[in-house]
Amino acid sequence: MVTSTVFPNRGRMIRERAAGRPSVRNAALALLAALLASAAPAEAERPIAERLPEAVAGAQRLVEKVRGVPFPGTVASAILHEKDLARVLAKKLVEDLPAPFPRYAASLAAVGFFDPEPGLEQKLTTLYARQVAGFYDPAEKKFFIVPERTAETAVAGVPALGLSAETLLEDTLLAHELTHALQDRRLDLVPRLKALQDSSDGLLALEAFLEGEATVVMMDALLTRLPDESKELFGEDTLATMMSGLAQGASVEGSEGVPPFFVKEMLFPYVGGTAWIQARKRVGGWPAVDATYARPPRTTSEILHPERASGAHVLLNASDRPTRASVPAGMRLLYEDTFGEWMLGTLLERAGAQNAAALAAEWQDDRVVFFEPKESLGAGALPVGFIWRLRATSPAAAKRIAAALEALYARPDGRFAATVTTVADRVEVVRGRTAARAPQTEKALSPPRSASTPPEGK
């Protein structure tokens, strides 16, 4: 995993643990640069490469001041030049995948999140390389900054940007990344993220928490650096404007040929996470955020609905959860996953469902297993099958979700051909298995499992 000021998410690959995902992508950084230019006088400053250790130390003190949390120890830092960035990201994007990249991409395409795209791995690397200005790597306990990217963003933001404004932009980004370092000190991110390797939903929720907090800290840190007459240019409204711009899906540099799913997934932690942190901070300040460290959000449903009680979901019964044992004869398991509300919503949106977000909000729990023919080892072209079961809030909601998914899987070209069935409040989607076992009948159901009781194996 790598947390960043511009950083990748999974889609399990494109996940926080993957590498260099955008923390505030270029468009938002350009807006920030423009505001800084109007607020900061032009004053010569040494390049960041010459003052990185002292800049990091200063950012640590600033984050400690803003958050009111002691910052133990120092954070190692290094320069990563732009010419080396794509190579580093290309390696990190695939090193934690649950399957070789072609099979991983094929599994998501099989569900219907996007159409197969030639050269997708290279296109994703290009996308993230164009977003990354710096990142904190918890595995190495080190912060990396790409000086060419911060300078380029600043120049792109304002034609005649004063150097002090550029420096202020760099220092603001450092505050974002050093917040990630502080989060790592408090949460020990590497084992926590590894524990979520089989849940896209859990990882995306945790990323939203991390990136949302880092983004709000970044803006609060900026306010402490500005003269009083300039502070009115910034604040929660400014941050909301920046996040709104991200959510609108405006052109993202380097996204040509990249399925929209990956772009949306890349941006969600910053947009959704920032709103989630702000909601808590409005209620009880930073202490209210600190209280969530005892139990960070576990589902994207919590991020999307901050007004709901944490963990208020009815989980699939253990007997209804597809597992390794569900893989048909002659097939081998690729990996297991939980999609969650956000991914369900993007799929329903792609299926053309009316009010997809409201329909996805009926999500309670889900589990999916991916498999492929045993003889297909190393063959990227053979199909990926899956068994996906989800629980909705009611039988009626399950039927509505199933109807929307059927519209996606009934395409004339058969690309997403799959069988969709419902039993009570559960939906099953199966592709690549001739004798699908539907979820248990209502009579055979065991009592619903509360979200407070983790499913087996968790």
Secondary structure, DSSP 8 states (H G I E B T S, - for coil): --EESS---BTTTBSTTTS---SS-HHHHHHHHHHHHHHS-------HHHHHHHHHHHHHHHHHHHHT----S--EEEE--HHHHHHHHHHHHHHT-SS-HHHHHHHHHHHTSS---TTHHHHHHHHHHHH-SEEEETTTTEEEE-HHHHHHHHHHH-TT--HHHHHHHHHHHHHHHHHHHHHHHHH-HHHHHHTTTT-HHHHHHHHHHHHHHHHHHHHHHHHHHS-HHHHTT-SHHHHHHHHHHHHTT---TT-TT--HHHHHHHHHHHHHHHHHHHHHHHHHHHHHHHHGGGS---SHHHHH-TTS-TT--EE--GGGS--GGGS-TTEEEEEEE--HHHHHHHHHHHTT-TTHHHHHTTEEEEEEEEEEEGGGTT-TTS--EEEEEEEESSHHHHHHHHHHHHHHHT-TT-TT--EEEEETTEEEEEES-SS------GGG----EETTS--TT-
